[in-house]
Every structure is written in structure tokens, then in C-alpha cells.
Amino acid sequence: MPVTQIGRYRIVRPIGSGGMGQVYLGFDEELQRPVAVKGLLGSEASGERRARLRREALSVAALSHPAIAHLYEVISHGGRDWLVMEYVEGRSLANVLADGPLPPSEVARIGAEVADALSFAHAHGIIHRDVKAENVMITPTGHVKVLDFGLAKWTRPRGSDDRSLTSEGLVVGTAKAMSPEQAVGKALDPRSDIFSLGSLLYELASGKPAFHGGTQMETMHLVASCQVTPLRRHDPHLPSDLTRVIERCLAKSPGDRFANATEVADSLRAVAHVTPHTAAVVSPRSLVSLALRLPPRWRLAVPMALAAAALCAVAVGRGWLAPRKPLTIAVLPVSVGGSDGSAGLASAAVADAIAARLARLKGVLVVAGREVRAVAVPNKGTVEIARELGVDELIETSFVQSSPGAPARITLSRVDGASGKVTWTQELETGTDDLLLLQDRITTSLEAGYRGFSTASGRAARETNQQALGLYLEVLSRFDGGRPSKGFVEEVALLERAAAAAPHDVSVLTELAYVHRLRSSDGRDAKELALAEEALARAAALAPHDPAVLKGQVDLALAGRDSDRALDIAQAATRAYPGDSRLWMTLGKALASKRRFAEAERAIERAQALRPSWEAFWYLADMRVRRGDYAGTRRAVAELLARSPDNFYGLSKLAEAEMYDGHHKEAERLYRDLLARRGGRVDKIHLGNCLYYQTRYAEAEALYREAAEADPTDFLAIANLGDAQVIQGKGDLARANWDEALQLAEAGFASGDRDRSLLETRARCLAELGRGPEAVLAAQDAVTEYPDNPATLFTVAQVAAYNGDASSCIAWTRKALEANAPTIWFQQPEFGGMWKRPAFKALFPAP
């Protein structure tokens, strides 16, 4: 029968197994925390293996170090022994290595932390003897936890029970992680672990094991003879300082290795300090050292090289070598005139042809479609639009058709963004029945307006036909007119037909991927996300370097919560197109997903330098509000509104910042204005929150109900509805709504959705329904994904308050307040008992 309870520990699920037995995720019912419970399988519980398990307990119990998983308790249950240990969130290095080798700076940083752990163990008389990627975890904050001391060897007496489990000459351990002396059964000292650490570092730097034979015996032979391929053969660009540390760790003779693990840690930290994430840079000191070894006639070259290096450093620092700023052009919506005021798909074909042709010009960045429509409203001048979009010029197009089917008179104009003056114009008259011919006419006309611009590499030419183009333009015109079908069902069908008719049309495939991503609700629907990935993979096979494809790949990776892949693609994209401001903004989003906020802001600043648009300020504001920097959010929105007054998206982000900062009256005013302009469901939920915290519960309940009725799958609206009801004494209704919201959130969680709102709602509903232990685990899931978000930290404190865990509630409240969570959040009924505690009350400044 499956194990369900061991002592006071409830078993949640198996999380690993190995030669020593099974490891479970457990929950400590008394201390309300997750734990790892390790025990021998029934068939493996021999006397020797039980002694090894006890030996692991003794080893870990002697070690209290932040990079070593802690032991809580050893218990006997059901005739078996169990170790209850710290549950370590994160990924093993073996799992990390599945994505390929690590950057040199990360190899050095991680290696230094492992060396620290080994140094501490060695100082307490313990040799690990199984240092390998599978036994090292990387926590969500990027730090190391060394696991599995089951093969540890004591190097000093520990009393009458301290008898060795291995005789001299008996080999234990993992073949690839052994030292030469371990492989042949010789006596070991701490330098054996240093060799094993060298093997681990080699694998992290190269992506390949240092020793790998066809069988375990062949691998042990390679280890014993120290036959290892030089690291530089795997990657000639690895920093020499790093390779020297690894090679010294891998010396065959223990006497040629580092004397102790502390020396290894110090050497690796020195490497990490000077090694960037890319290849190492030659220092002036190394050039001087080189000069002393050169013949006299060559020595003059070194001062020249130093001068060139210094000039290069100054140039980089002052931006002289920054990518050349492209010519930025906005394609305005086509102005349609005529007897019936409509031109069907023809006007959409004109706008599409202009954007597609300009996008293929070298040194040109085109802004079109959704971003332009957000600001190019009626009665707004071209200079104002250009300033808001941050573009140098605009393409203005008029389309006049006297009657359907009649020839159209089309006028194209280049307009200077700074002055509003027309710098070039051309008029043509053409039929509109043949959309491909119409687009050819537009493209030919633009050639005259942009003479001297060559075609850029990497941007795919359109390969389409009349049927596919018509279907594709129908989708664009629906979005342009704000009339897509419910759930975008019809648009998907149209695009799939277009892709079948023209399988090499990259624009159709990227649009299809975009619509599927919209349908996935940013990753909540795994099936839609998979369809988006499939469409984009087809586009990438046709045009792997097209900027639209690269941006789509980053957005999809972020929707699927694969932040590592998103960052890799975004970094490669900005290297390939350093003048593309949209790719720099995409890089900013990818860096923010990794919580590398300072670098993310620098990426957004680069985008601003290339094209100072309202959109870049919006990204900056969004990044700041998500980490609780409300003052910074206001500054970014102020810049946005100065460039684009009354911008809908900017006002929405400002309202969000005011709400999260506890300024609920101001947020209410903003959300009422936004609701009057667009009537969005999310705005209703946020306005309901503002009213709730002003104790206007009935009004809040009505808004939550409207939002829930608009979308019966909106777990947040339903959960909030329950909150507003319970505080008005409607307990039965509230519990029914919490239960419904929980079922929706659990379904999303089971499908892989890790949206912040979903994780917080799931934890909160479990707590409100009295399922405390499950709520703690759910809160742990949320804070693991979003460790810096003030709302998430508040949710963890809230769960602790529901469970009556005062110490945890105080600790998490402190963290939430440090992340700028508003104090009014902690005035809710669940915190009532906490306010009687001086330690909790002391967290809040006196009014």
C-alpha cells in the first residue's frame, strides 16, 4: 500500500528515488511546513543499508550550513527508518545541464558555493564521496544546496558506534564522480572531494562529463588513469583562469590539487568576479605580461594595443560604438473615402503592403498595426502621433473609391515627424479586385520614395497567393475594426485556411501563433500554447532570423514560463538586430522574468534611446509595479503621459499602482474613468477591490458578480465575490464561491498554469475553506514562482494568519511590508488575532 503518513508527517507525493530508497514530499502537521522524507524501500532494508541511512543522518546532523540541506529528525515507523529533512525547492544541476553548459561566471559562482559546503563538511571530519550534478540543487534564488551524504566517510573518531561501513579496497560511489584514489579503493582524504568537484565543474563548463566510458568499469578506468579531454577542445573561448582552476582540481595526484576546498572557493570567486557572462576580456596587466616575453622589435605594439583598448573602453562607455539608430517609420491607418466610406479588404491590403515592404529595408524600423492604432485616434496631428510613437517619420495613405469595384485613387506620403511636413508624395490609380496586384503597385511606388535603401538580410519576403492573402487581410481588418469573434474562434479558422493555401507565408504563421497565444490567456491553456508553438516553429523553419519570429518565440517562451529559453532567444535577437527597439523591450521582459530588474531596466533604456515611445515607458511602469516600486511606476507613467496625454494604457497602469499602494480613492477615480471608456472585466475587479478596502462591501460584491457573470471561469472574480459576501454575513454563499474558484484554479494548476493570480487564489481559497496544510503548500508554490511580489508575500502571510501560525505570519508580513505591500491589506478579519500580538503590531508604524 502507498505510504500516506509517517509519524506526524503527512505524505503528499513521491519526489525521487535511488539506490538508497525513496524520497517523498511530506507536510509537517505540527510546524506547518513542507519536508522531505527519505527512507529505504522494503526490499532494500538490509542491515548494511539501514546502517548507511543512519550514517547519513549522523553526517548531516553534524553540519549546519546554508549550502547543505538540514536534517530535522530521524524516526522509526512501520519497522523502517526515515530521515526527515529540509525540503529544497528548485532544480538539480543534472536537470539544469540538460539545457547545455553554463556561462563561465555561473560555473565559477556555483562551484564556489559547493566548495564552501565541502569545506565546512571537511572541517567537521566528513568526506562526501559522491559530489555530482544529481546531488546539488539550485534553489529558486540561484543558491546551492548539497544533498545526499549517504556515502559520507568520517575522518575522525565519533565514539564506539563509529565503525567504517567500507573496508579498505572496497569501492563505493558513482563512477563519473570518483577520484582516482577512490576508483582503485585507496584511502581517501578531503582532496578526493576536490577532484570530484573538478569533475562537476568540467561538466558545468563543457556540458559533457569529464569521464565517460561505455560501462561503469570503463568510466572507472578513465578516472583511475585520469584520461580527460582538455576543456579548451570543447570550448576554446572559456576563460583561462577558470580552466586552470578546474584542471588543478582534476590533477591525478592529490598533492597536485588544491590543499583544501576553501582554496578552491576563493579561486573560483576570483574567477567569478572578473568573468562576464560572455568571453573574458584581455586585461592591460596581461598585455604588459605578454610584452615582457616578446622580442624587442614587437614590444612597441603593446603600448599601441593598450591605447586602442583604452580608446575602445571610452567609446563603449560614451556610447560611440552603440548600434546606429535606425530610421523609424510609423504606418498610419489608411484614410478611406468614397461614396460608401468603405473599401473592404483593399485598404487593409494597402497598409499591409506598406508595412511589409518597409520592414525589409536595411536600417529601417517599422511601427504599424496595434501599436499605432493605440494612439492614432481622429483629430490627433501627425507631429503628436510621431512624438508618442517615438518615430522619425510617418507614412500617410488616403484611399478613395467612388463605388465598390471601381478603380481606387491612392495617395502615399512621407511625413516628417518633427515638423509635419510632407517630404515625398505619389498618387496612383489602380483596380482593387486583385489584391496581389494591388500590393505590387504599392510596393513599386514605395521604391521611388525610398531610393538608396537596400534590402536587409533575415527578413522574409512574402510567399502568398490571392486566397491566402484575402483570408489573412480579413483577420487584420477584424482586429483593426475591433470586431473579432468571441474567443477568436473564427480568426483561427481563417488563418488555418490561409496557412493551408500558402504554407510558406511567414506573416500568416506568425499571426496564427499570436492568436493562439491570445487564446491561451498567456499560458493558461496548454493546448492553445502548443498550437501557437507549432505555428511559430513552421514560421521559424522558413525565416529563422526574422525579427517578428524571434519576438514571437520570446513571447511564447514567457507565456509558457520558460524564462531561460526566452532570455536566450532575446539576447541572440538583440545581438543580431541591435537597432531594433522592440527586441530590446522584449529582452527587458525576459530579464524581468528572471528577476534581473536592473538589467531589464537597462534594456528598456536602450529601447528608449533607439525609439523613445510611450510603449517603452509602459513596459518600464509594468516592470516596476510588479515588484512594488510604486513611486518608480508613477515616474514612468508621468513620462508616458507627457509623451501621450490621456493614454489609456498609461492611466490603467497608474490606477494599478495607486490601488496596490493603498490609495484606493484615487484608484477608484481612475478605474471609474477607465470603465466608462472600455468597460473591461479586469477593471471591474480592480474597482471592486478599491471599494472593498473602503468597506463599501455591497458595491464591491455587485462589481465582482458582474465580472464573474461576464466570464464564469474567472476564479479571481468568484473568489473575491466570496470575500465580499462573508464579511456581510453571507457565509454559505461565500464558501460556495470559494469552492468554485478553487476548482477552477486547481484545474488550471493541473494543466501547468503558474499565473500569479491563479497561485494566490488557490492558496487563499484553500485557507478560507479550512484546508490549512494544503494552503501552506499552495502558498509555497506561489512564493517560489513570485518571491519578490508584494501581493504574493501578503498571500503567504494571509494563509499563516488563517492557520493561526503566528510566527510565520509575522515573518511573512515583515517581508510583504518590505516589498511595499500596503498596510491596509493587513486590516482584514483574518488578521484580527494577530493585532493582539506586540511583535505583529510593532511591524506597523504608529499613525
PyMOL commands that set and color helices and strands:
alter all, ss='L'
color gray80, all
select helices_A, chain A and resi 42-44+47-61+93-97+104-123+133-135+175-177+180-183+191-206+216-225+231-234+240-249+254-256+261-274+284-291+296-298+301-318+345-359+370-373+382-389+435-449+466-480+486-501+506-519+526-542+547-559+563-576+581-593+597-610+614-626+630-643+648-660+664-678+681-692+697-710+715-726+731-750+756-768+772-785+790-803+806-818+823-827+829-831+834-836+838-841
alter helices_A, ss='H'
color red, helices_A
select strands_A, chain A and resi 5-6+9-18+21-28+33-39+71-77+80-86+91-92+126-127+136-138+144-146+153-154+327-331+335-338+364-367+393-401+408-416+422-430
alter strands_A, ss='S'
color yellow, strands_A
deselect
rebuild
show_as cartoon
